[in-house]
Amino acid sequence: MKKSIMSWSWVFIVLFFTLGIIDIRFGILGLICMLVPIYLALRGGGRVHCAKYCPRGAMLGKFLQKLSFNNSLPKFINNKIVKNLMLLWMVGMFSISLFISRGDFTKTAYAIFRMMAMSTTVGIFMGVVFKPRSWCQICPMGTATGLIEKSQKRKPAKAA
C-alpha cells in the first residue's frame, strides 16, 4: 500500500505560486496539477490523487483548520449537476484562455497560473466559510477523475 504524502504535498502548491509570482513562465508547471490526476485515473487509480497526493487539498486541509467555520456544504452545491457544470466551466474557460494565447509560451503559462490562482482562491473562500476541504467536493479534477473511473467500470471485460 502506498503511503499518503498529504502531510507535506502542500509545499508543491506554495512553491508553484511562489515561482509563478517570481516569473510567470513557471505557471506552465500547473499542467502537472492537471495531468497527474488524469494519468493516475487512466491507469485505474480513480480519485487516488484526491485522497493521497493533491497539493491544493493538502494546503486547504492544513492551513484552514483553525480559520474555518466548519459549516457543512449546502446540498445544492454538492450534487452532480453543479460538479459537472463546474468541470464544463473550467474546461471552457481554460480552452478559451489557451485559444487566446495562440501558442505563446508566456501567455499559456499565465493562463494556467490564472486558472490555478482563481480555483485556489475559491477553494480558500469555501474552506473558510465551510469545511477546510469543501473545494474538494466540487473540484473539476476530482469530477473528471471520477468520470474516468466510472467509465472504466462500465467497460466489459475483453474476451481472451
SEMI-406789 format. One record per residue: residue number from 0; z, x, y of N, C-alpha, C in turn; residue in one letter. Coordinates in nm, 4 decimals, m for minus. Each point is the difference from the previous one (the first is absolute). Example, Ala and Ser with C-alpha at 12.3 -4.5 7.8 and 13.67 -1.06 7.14 Angstrom:
# SEMI-406789
REC; k; n.zz; n.xx; n.yy; ca.zz; ca.xx; ca.yy; c.zz; c.xx; c.yy; r
REC; 0; 0.7800; 1.3190; m0.5690; 0.0000; m0.0890; 0.1190; 0.0000; 0.0900; 0.1200; A
REC; 1; m0.0720; m0.0350; 0.1050; 0.0060; 0.0820; 0.1190; 0.0730; m0.0770; 0.1090; S
This chain:
# SEMI-406789
REC; k; n.zz; n.xx; n.yy; ca.zz; ca.xx; ca.yy; c.zz; c.xx; c.yy; r
REC; 0; 0.0000; 0.0838; m0.1183; 0.0000; m0.0838; 0.1183; 0.0000; 0.0884; 0.1248; M
REC; 1; m0.0898; m0.0329; 0.0952; m0.0077; 0.0757; 0.1238; 0.1142; m0.0402; 0.0923; K
REC; 2; 0.0603; 0.0995; 0.0629; 0.1100; m0.0262; 0.0912; m0.0565; m0.0361; 0.1379; K
REC; 3; 0.0633; m0.0921; 0.0667; m0.0417; m0.0423; 0.1328; 0.0268; 0.1088; 0.1035; S
REC; 4; m0.0925; 0.0118; 0.0937; 0.0199; 0.0955; 0.1096; 0.0360; m0.0735; 0.1295; I
REC; 5; 0.0365; m0.1275; m0.0129; 0.0268; m0.0832; 0.1172; 0.1116; 0.0547; 0.0895; M
REC; 6; 0.0914; 0.0778; m0.0546; 0.1100; 0.0503; 0.0814; m0.0476; 0.1008; 0.1052; S
REC; 7; m0.1168; 0.0596; m0.0204; m0.0487; 0.0974; 0.0976; m0.1473; m0.0155; 0.0391; W
REC; 8; m0.0704; m0.0959; m0.0544; m0.1424; m0.0132; 0.0333; m0.0231; m0.0443; 0.1446; S
REC; 9; 0.1035; m0.0517; 0.0666; m0.0102; m0.0376; 0.1408; m0.0419; 0.1183; 0.0864; W
REC; 10; 0.0276; 0.1211; m0.0464; m0.0369; 0.1207; 0.0745; m0.1507; 0.0024; 0.0258; V
REC; 11; m0.0795; m0.0492; m0.0954; m0.1451; 0.0032; 0.0151; m0.0480; m0.0868; 0.1162; F
REC; 12; 0.0586; m0.1175; 0.0183; m0.0453; m0.0875; 0.1088; 0.0448; 0.0566; 0.1347; I
REC; 13; 0.1181; 0.0580; 0.0046; 0.0468; 0.0635; 0.1240; m0.0898; 0.1191; 0.0329; V
REC; 14; m0.0337; 0.0792; m0.1005; m0.0893; 0.1141; 0.0194; m0.1381; m0.0461; 0.0456; L
REC; 15; m0.0509; m0.1071; m0.0606; m0.1297; m0.0552; 0.0381; m0.0020; m0.0364; 0.1479; F
REC; 16; 0.1007; m0.0743; 0.0459; 0.0025; m0.0418; 0.1398; 0.0211; 0.1183; 0.0941; F
REC; 17; 0.0834; 0.0938; m0.0397; 0.0219; 0.1186; 0.0827; m0.1293; 0.0797; 0.0153; T
REC; 18; m0.0675; 0.0263; m0.1110; m0.1263; 0.0745; 0.0061; m0.1061; m0.0774; 0.0779; L
REC; 19; m0.0051; m0.1320; m0.0178; m0.0971; m0.0824; 0.0703; 0.0211; m0.0002; 0.1503; G
REC; 20; 0.1241; 0.0080; 0.0423; 0.0297; 0.0070; 0.1434; m0.0394; 0.1374; 0.0544; I
REC; 21; 0.0239; 0.1038; m0.0775; m0.0374; 0.1360; 0.0416; m0.1518; 0.0130; 0.0102; I
REC; 22; m0.0693; m0.0500; m0.1011; m0.1472; 0.0057; m0.0018; m0.0492; m0.1221; m0.0774; D
REC; 23; m0.0692; m0.0893; 0.0696; m0.0415; m0.1270; m0.0593; m0.0868; 0.0185; m0.1239; I
REC; 24; m0.0633; 0.1148; m0.0135; m0.0841; 0.0227; m0.1178; 0.0800; m0.0039; m0.1298; R
REC; 25; 0.1312; 0.0238; 0.0085; 0.0838; m0.0109; m0.1191; 0.0126; m0.1458; m0.0462; F
REC; 26; m0.0436; m0.0925; 0.0825; 0.0014; m0.1411; m0.0369; m0.0803; m0.0282; m0.1256; G
REC; 27; m0.0948; 0.0876; m0.0287; m0.0830; m0.0159; m0.1206; 0.0867; 0.0043; m0.1258; I
REC; 28; 0.1150; 0.0642; 0.0082; 0.0900; 0.0083; m0.1151; 0.0527; m0.1377; m0.0419; L
REC; 29; m0.0109; m0.0972; 0.0902; 0.0401; m0.1367; m0.0339; m0.0815; m0.0566; m0.1147; G
REC; 30; m0.1180; 0.0576; m0.0240; m0.0796; m0.0442; m0.1142; 0.0759; 0.0186; m0.1307; L
REC; 31; 0.0852; 0.0999; m0.0038; 0.0806; 0.0239; m0.1204; 0.0872; m0.1223; m0.0273; I
REC; 32; 0.0604; m0.0535; 0.1080; 0.0867; m0.1178; m0.0147; m0.0783; m0.1227; m0.0452; C
REC; 33; m0.1301; 0.0001; 0.0268; m0.0822; m0.1133; m0.0400; m0.0607; 0.0187; m0.1388; M
REC; 34; m0.0338; 0.1223; m0.0339; m0.0715; 0.0245; m0.1253; 0.0903; 0.0214; m0.1207; L
REC; 35; 0.1166; 0.0615; 0.0193; 0.0902; 0.0266; m0.1132; 0.0445; m0.1291; m0.0690; V
REC; 36; 0.0430; m0.1037; 0.0744; 0.0397; m0.1231; m0.0693; m0.1151; m0.0622; m0.0788; P
REC; 37; m0.1207; 0.0042; 0.0573; m0.1174; m0.0560; m0.0686; m0.0296; 0.0814; m0.1257; I
REC; 38; 0.0047; 0.1311; 0.0122; m0.0231; 0.0885; m0.1151; 0.0999; m0.0295; m0.1123; Y
REC; 39; 0.1282; m0.0080; 0.0357; 0.1032; m0.0251; m0.1009; m0.0182; m0.1369; m0.0648; L
REC; 40; m0.0381; m0.0997; 0.0800; m0.0225; m0.1343; m0.0552; m0.1202; m0.0001; m0.0939; A
REC; 41; m0.1069; 0.0677; 0.0396; m0.1190; 0.0048; m0.0851; 0.0265; 0.0715; m0.1320; L
REC; 42; 0.0955; 0.0910; 0.0007; 0.0375; 0.0703; m0.1237; 0.0957; m0.0824; m0.0853; R
REC; 43; 0.0286; m0.1220; 0.0432; 0.0857; m0.0881; m0.0793; 0.1444; m0.0030; 0.0442; G
REC; 44; 0.0305; 0.0606; 0.1141; 0.1379; 0.0065; 0.0466; 0.0465; m0.1211; 0.0785; G
REC; 45; m0.0912; m0.0917; 0.0317; 0.0386; m0.1178; 0.0780; 0.0576; 0.0396; 0.1344; G
REC; 46; 0.1150; m0.0558; 0.0314; 0.0639; 0.0275; 0.1285; 0.1035; 0.1121; m0.0102; R
REC; 47; m0.0218; 0.0946; m0.0894; 0.0952; 0.1100; m0.0187; 0.0203; 0.0785; 0.1303; V
REC; 48; m0.1039; 0.0111; 0.0809; 0.0115; 0.0721; 0.1266; 0.1066; m0.0642; 0.0886; H
REC; 49; 0.0002; m0.1314; 0.0052; 0.0968; m0.0727; 0.0826; 0.1441; 0.0281; m0.0451; C
REC; 50; 0.0200; 0.0021; m0.1281; 0.1349; 0.0130; m0.0550; 0.0505; 0.1440; m0.0062; A
REC; 51; m0.0903; 0.0959; m0.0146; 0.0460; 0.1363; m0.0258; m0.0403; 0.1057; 0.1013; K
REC; 52; m0.1057; m0.0262; 0.0807; m0.0520; 0.1088; 0.0829; m0.0173; m0.0317; 0.1486; Y
REC; 53; m0.0171; m0.1226; 0.0377; m0.0437; m0.0371; 0.1353; 0.0859; 0.0619; 0.1109; C
REC; 54; m0.0601; 0.0867; 0.0817; 0.0757; 0.0627; 0.1096; 0.0464; m0.0999; 0.1062; P
REC; 55; m0.0839; m0.0988; 0.0322; 0.0390; m0.0981; 0.1018; 0.1165; m0.0843; m0.0512; R
REC; 56; m0.0084; m0.0457; m0.1230; 0.1089; m0.0782; m0.0578; 0.1286; 0.0796; m0.0057; G
REC; 57; m0.0111; 0.1281; m0.0352; 0.1181; 0.0868; m0.0049; 0.0613; 0.0149; 0.1386; A
REC; 58; m0.0856; 0.0184; 0.1017; 0.0487; 0.0161; 0.1367; 0.0690; m0.1285; 0.0482; M
REC; 59; m0.0646; m0.1135; m0.0232; 0.0596; m0.1269; 0.0423; 0.1337; m0.0229; m0.0690; L
REC; 60; 0.0052; 0.0265; m0.1300; 0.1237; m0.0185; m0.0756; 0.1112; 0.0935; 0.0440; G
REC; 61; m0.0363; 0.1227; 0.0314; 0.1015; 0.1000; 0.0352; 0.0536; m0.0177; 0.1421; K
REC; 62; m0.0891; m0.0191; 0.0958; 0.0417; 0.0027; 0.1396; 0.0364; m0.1355; 0.0598; F
REC; 63; m0.0340; m0.1077; m0.0665; 0.0303; m0.1315; 0.0569; 0.1207; m0.0675; m0.0637; L
REC; 64; 0.0621; 0.0641; m0.0971; 0.1152; m0.0603; m0.0683; 0.1079; m0.0478; 0.0975; Q
REC; 65; 0.0350; 0.0838; 0.0970; 0.1091; m0.0336; 0.0917; m0.0468; m0.0806; 0.1217; K
REC; 66; m0.1306; 0.0012; 0.0273; m0.0540; m0.0730; 0.1149; m0.0419; m0.1425; m0.0342; L
REC; 67; m0.0257; m0.0246; m0.1261; m0.0570; m0.1265; m0.0439; 0.0997; m0.1152; 0.0079; S
REC; 68; m0.0512; m0.1186; 0.0401; 0.0812; m0.1209; m0.0017; 0.0101; m0.0561; m0.1415; F
REC; 69; m0.0770; 0.0542; m0.0925; 0.0005; m0.0373; m0.1417; m0.0261; m0.1480; m0.0264; N
REC; 70; m0.0828; m0.0612; 0.0835; m0.0397; m0.1387; m0.0240; m0.1074; m0.0032; m0.1080; N
REC; 71; m0.0023; m0.1071; m0.0755; m0.1056; m0.0164; m0.0998; m0.1308; m0.0306; 0.0708; S
REC; 72; m0.1078; 0.0448; m0.0586; m0.1330; m0.0269; 0.0531; m0.0301; m0.1483; m0.0187; L
REC; 73; m0.0462; m0.0698; 0.1036; m0.0323; m0.1425; m0.0155; m0.1053; m0.0207; m0.1084; P
REC; 74; 0.0139; m0.1090; m0.0734; m0.0906; m0.0280; m0.1112; m0.1456; m0.0110; 0.0442; K
REC; 75; m0.0243; m0.0500; 0.1219; m0.1386; m0.0150; 0.0441; m0.0689; 0.1353; 0.0213; F
REC; 76; 0.0770; 0.1065; 0.0187; m0.0585; 0.1331; 0.0149; m0.0259; 0.0623; m0.1367; I
REC; 77; 0.0923; m0.0222; m0.0925; m0.0081; 0.0640; m0.1313; m0.0742; m0.0897; m0.0991; N
REC; 78; m0.1297; m0.0216; 0.0254; m0.0798; m0.0769; m0.0955; m0.1386; 0.0628; m0.0131; N
REC; 79; m0.0728; m0.0424; m0.1019; m0.1306; 0.0578; m0.0313; m0.0987; m0.0095; 0.1147; K
REC; 80; m0.0019; m0.1126; 0.0674; m0.0969; m0.0202; 0.1086; 0.0234; 0.1016; 0.1116; I
REC; 81; 0.1253; 0.0150; 0.0432; 0.0316; 0.0948; 0.1065; m0.0312; 0.1431; m0.0444; V
REC; 82; 0.0364; 0.0334; m0.1230; m0.0267; 0.1348; m0.0514; m0.1493; 0.0291; m0.0038; K
REC; 83; m0.0787; m0.0951; m0.0484; m0.1449; 0.0194; m0.0070; m0.0634; 0.0037; 0.1389; N
REC; 84; 0.0493; m0.0842; 0.0913; m0.0497; 0.0041; 0.1377; 0.0319; 0.1340; 0.0658; L
REC; 85; 0.1192; 0.0515; m0.0255; 0.0391; 0.1302; 0.0551; m0.0923; 0.1100; m0.0545; M
REC; 86; m0.0288; m0.0050; m0.1289; m0.0905; 0.0976; m0.0611; m0.1397; m0.0105; 0.0625; L
REC; 87; m0.0522; m0.1220; 0.0116; m0.1324; m0.0190; 0.0595; m0.0039; 0.0451; 0.1456; L
REC; 88; 0.1042; m0.0316; 0.0750; 0.0060; 0.0399; 0.1403; 0.0012; 0.1519; 0.0139; W
REC; 89; 0.0840; 0.0672; m0.0805; 0.0089; 0.1456; 0.0081; m0.1313; 0.0660; m0.0438; M
REC; 90; m0.0606; m0.0483; m0.1064; m0.1278; 0.0554; m0.0452; m0.1067; m0.0240; 0.1066; V
REC; 91; 0.0001; m0.1192; 0.0570; m0.0967; m0.0321; 0.1047; 0.0164; 0.0880; 0.1226; G
REC; 92; 0.1218; 0.0131; 0.0488; 0.0256; 0.0831; 0.1174; m0.0320; 0.1464; m0.0276; M
REC; 93; 0.0342; 0.0453; m0.1191; m0.0285; 0.1392; m0.0361; m0.1508; 0.0222; m0.0083; F
REC; 94; m0.0711; m0.0946; m0.0587; m0.1460; 0.0108; m0.0108; m0.0657; 0.0020; 0.1374; S
REC; 95; 0.0444; m0.0862; 0.0889; m0.0535; m0.0019; 0.1368; 0.0272; 0.1328; 0.0691; I
REC; 96; 0.1208; 0.0525; m0.0156; 0.0352; 0.1288; 0.0608; m0.0879; 0.1121; m0.0532; S
REC; 97; m0.0250; m0.0006; m0.1307; m0.0860; 0.1028; m0.0583; m0.1439; m0.0143; 0.0482; L
REC; 98; m0.0468; m0.1235; 0.0132; m0.1347; m0.0242; 0.0505; m0.0136; 0.0516; 0.1432; F
REC; 99; 0.0980; m0.0290; 0.0825; m0.0020; 0.0432; 0.1398; 0.0053; 0.1522; 0.0105; I
REC; 100; 0.0697; 0.0647; m0.0928; 0.0118; 0.1466; 0.0048; m0.1326; 0.0699; m0.0322; S
REC; 101; m0.0912; m0.0711; m0.0656; m0.1337; 0.0516; m0.0310; 0.0016; 0.1375; m0.0680; R
REC; 102; 0.1001; 0.0214; m0.0856; 0.0048; 0.1243; m0.0763; 0.0593; 0.1176; 0.0748; G
REC; 103; 0.0378; m0.0179; 0.1253; 0.0636; 0.1076; 0.0767; 0.1385; 0.0265; m0.0594; D
REC; 104; 0.0255; 0.1227; m0.0400; 0.1235; 0.0348; m0.0706; 0.1240; m0.0360; 0.0804; F
REC; 105; 0.0025; 0.0383; 0.1275; 0.1182; m0.0240; 0.0830; 0.0236; m0.1492; 0.0199; T
REC; 106; m0.1065; m0.0761; 0.0233; 0.0148; m0.1449; 0.0178; 0.0449; m0.0674; m0.1295; K
REC; 107; m0.0502; 0.0502; m0.1122; 0.0421; m0.0538; m0.1298; 0.1481; 0.0290; m0.0236; T
REC; 108; 0.0413; 0.1229; 0.0276; 0.1411; 0.0375; m0.0155; 0.0883; m0.0854; 0.0904; A
REC; 109; m0.0473; m0.0246; 0.1218; 0.0751; m0.0836; 0.0935; 0.0117; m0.1437; m0.0523; Y
REC; 110; m0.1082; m0.0518; m0.0555; 0.0014; m0.1365; m0.0550; 0.1028; m0.0113; m0.1124; A
REC; 111; 0.0041; 0.1001; m0.0865; 0.0961; 0.0001; m0.1111; 0.1424; 0.0113; 0.0532; I
REC; 112; 0.0193; 0.0919; 0.0949; 0.1323; 0.0200; 0.0590; 0.0483; m0.1290; 0.0671; F
REC; 113; m0.0895; m0.0651; 0.0748; 0.0351; m0.1231; 0.0695; 0.0398; m0.1100; m0.0994; R
REC; 114; m0.0753; m0.0113; m0.1098; 0.0303; m0.1003; m0.1023; 0.1378; 0.0277; m0.0626; M
REC; 115; 0.0262; 0.1250; m0.0294; 0.1294; 0.0372; m0.0582; 0.1140; m0.0251; 0.0999; M
REC; 116; m0.0221; 0.0347; 0.1266; 0.1034; m0.0189; 0.1019; 0.0281; m0.1480; 0.0222; A
REC; 117; m0.1059; m0.0796; 0.0042; 0.0158; m0.1438; 0.0224; 0.0776; m0.0637; m0.1154; M
REC; 118; m0.0393; 0.0306; m0.1222; 0.0675; m0.0614; m0.1143; 0.1444; 0.0501; m0.0132; S
REC; 119; 0.0242; 0.1241; 0.0357; 0.1370; 0.0530; m0.0047; 0.0866; m0.0656; 0.1070; T
REC; 120; m0.0571; m0.0232; 0.1175; 0.0735; m0.0680; 0.1073; 0.0369; m0.1416; m0.0419; T
REC; 121; m0.0947; m0.0710; m0.0585; 0.0283; m0.1351; m0.0502; 0.1075; 0.0074; m0.1095; V
REC; 122; m0.0116; 0.1003; m0.0872; 0.0987; 0.0182; m0.1067; 0.1398; 0.0261; 0.0531; G
REC; 123; 0.0097; 0.0793; 0.1056; 0.1311; 0.0282; 0.0603; 0.0568; m0.1274; 0.0621; I
REC; 124; m0.0835; m0.0721; 0.0734; 0.0451; m0.1260; 0.0606; 0.0498; m0.0966; m0.1073; F
REC; 125; m0.0809; m0.0174; m0.1045; 0.0399; m0.0898; m0.1088; 0.1270; 0.0494; m0.0679; M
REC; 126; 0.0134; 0.1318; m0.0150; 0.1172; 0.0573; m0.0650; 0.1279; m0.0179; 0.0783; G
REC; 127; m0.0117; m0.0074; 0.1316; 0.1185; m0.0242; 0.0830; 0.0353; m0.1493; m0.0030; V
REC; 128; m0.0985; m0.0857; 0.0178; 0.0249; m0.1442; 0.0046; 0.0375; m0.0545; m0.1377; V
REC; 129; m0.0701; 0.0468; m0.1020; 0.0255; m0.0465; m0.1359; 0.0630; 0.1149; m0.0792; F
REC; 130; m0.0250; 0.0090; m0.1279; 0.0537; 0.1103; m0.0803; m0.0835; 0.1261; 0.0256; K
REC; 131; 0.0578; 0.1194; m0.0192; m0.0687; 0.1242; 0.0347; m0.1428; 0.0144; m0.0544; P
REC; 132; m0.0220; m0.0410; m0.1228; m0.1329; 0.0169; m0.0591; m0.0779; m0.1320; m0.0055; R
REC; 133; 0.0210; m0.0857; 0.0974; m0.0725; m0.1276; 0.0045; m0.1506; 0.0209; 0.0083; S
REC; 134; m0.0433; 0.1032; 0.0701; m0.1432; 0.0291; 0.0091; m0.0609; 0.0138; m0.1389; W
REC; 135; 0.0744; 0.0554; m0.0901; m0.0501; 0.0229; m0.1363; m0.0418; m0.1310; m0.0675; C
REC; 136; 0.0574; m0.1111; 0.0415; m0.0344; m0.1295; m0.0595; m0.1409; m0.0452; 0.0368; Q
REC; 137; m0.0492; 0.0432; 0.1167; m0.1337; m0.0420; 0.0439; m0.0944; 0.1178; 0.0201; I
REC; 138; 0.0417; 0.1179; m0.0399; m0.0804; 0.1217; 0.0189; m0.1387; m0.0164; m0.0643; C
REC; 139; m0.1061; 0.0251; 0.0759; m0.1348; m0.0125; m0.0554; m0.0261; 0.0918; m0.1199; P
REC; 140; 0.0592; 0.1177; m0.0002; m0.0209; 0.0906; m0.1136; 0.0676; m0.0554; m0.1250; M
REC; 141; 0.1176; m0.0568; 0.0160; 0.0682; m0.0620; m0.1132; m0.0775; m0.1198; m0.0520; G
REC; 142; m0.0563; m0.0774; 0.0929; m0.0817; m0.1152; m0.0396; m0.1242; 0.0466; m0.0748; T
REC; 143; m0.0668; 0.1025; 0.0536; m0.1215; 0.0514; m0.0644; 0.0298; 0.0548; m0.1392; A
REC; 144; 0.1062; 0.0771; m0.0133; 0.0315; 0.0559; m0.1317; 0.0436; m0.1097; m0.0966; T
REC; 145; 0.0665; m0.1026; 0.0513; 0.0365; m0.1141; m0.0842; m0.1240; m0.0739; m0.0498; G
REC; 146; m0.1009; m0.0136; 0.0863; m0.1256; m0.0643; m0.0405; m0.0736; 0.0838; m0.1044; L
REC; 147; 0.0044; 0.1315; 0.0165; m0.0618; 0.0895; m0.1000; 0.0706; m0.0163; m0.1338; I
REC; 148; 0.1319; m0.0006; 0.0044; 0.0789; m0.0162; m0.1232; m0.0326; m0.1326; m0.0685; E
REC; 149; m0.0079; m0.1070; 0.0786; m0.0296; m0.1316; m0.0553; m0.1400; m0.0021; m0.0618; K
REC; 150; m0.0976; 0.0622; 0.0650; m0.1369; 0.0011; m0.0543; m0.0083; 0.0826; m0.1268; S
REC; 151; 0.0795; 0.1037; m0.0118; 0.0001; 0.0816; m0.1212; 0.0598; m0.0752; m0.1182; Q
REC; 152; 0.0960; m0.0860; 0.0265; 0.0628; m0.0780; m0.1077; m0.0927; m0.1102; m0.0503; K
REC; 153; m0.0934; m0.0431; 0.0832; m0.0932; m0.1063; m0.0382; m0.1140; 0.0497; m0.0862; R
REC; 154; m0.0309; 0.1290; 0.0082; m0.1143; 0.0536; m0.0744; 0.0272; m0.0065; m0.1503; K
REC; 155; m0.0954; m0.0549; m0.0758; 0.0186; m0.0048; m0.1460; m0.0128; 0.1413; m0.0574; P
REC; 156; 0.0694; 0.0221; m0.1085; m0.0063; 0.1308; m0.0664; m0.1403; 0.0206; m0.0577; A
REC; 157; m0.0472; 0.1246; 0.0095; m0.1320; 0.0322; m0.0526; 0.0045; 0.0069; m0.1522; K
REC; 158; m0.1035; m0.0519; m0.0596; m0.0088; 0.0052; m0.1480; m0.0361; 0.1417; m0.0427; A
REC; 159; 0.0555; 0.0420; m0.1130; m0.0238; 0.1376; m0.0480; m0.1314; 0.0133; m0.0698; A
